[in-house]
Amino acid sequence: MQRASLEVLARQQLELAAASGGGHTANTVYGGRETVLRQTVIGMTEGASLAEHENPGEATVQVFHGHVRLSAGELSREGRTGDLLIVPDSRHSLEALEDSAVLLTVAKLS
């Protein structure tokens, strides 16, 4: 049995994102490509985005810190600290409206 502080991991990813040239970093804390469930802590600096991409399965984004916008086509939803966003089953993107840390949870479709 393992234990991890998501608060600490979110803070670390925010610090790494600020130091990186791309404006975002990620650390998979559970699962991986070979498992159904994958959880990844993502740190993003204000203005950084994850470009539009396909949804690999059922997914949610939990906002630990900051303010983000999840967009799919003409639809978008904003999330702030404590919010849970359901990722649509379509191409989508994620943008940091301020320095943000989120937990992406994905259950891959078979």
QUIKAVEN-V189974 format. One line per field, one symbol per residue. ss: DSSP state (H for helix, E for strand, C for the rest). A space follows every 50 residues. Layout:
BEGIN
ss->???
END
This chain:
BEGIN
ss->CCCCCHHHHHHHHHHHHHHCCCCEEEEEEEECCCCCEEEEEEEECCCCEE EEECCCEEEEEEEEECEEEEEECCEEEEEECCCEEEECCCCEEEEECCCE EEEEEEEECC
END
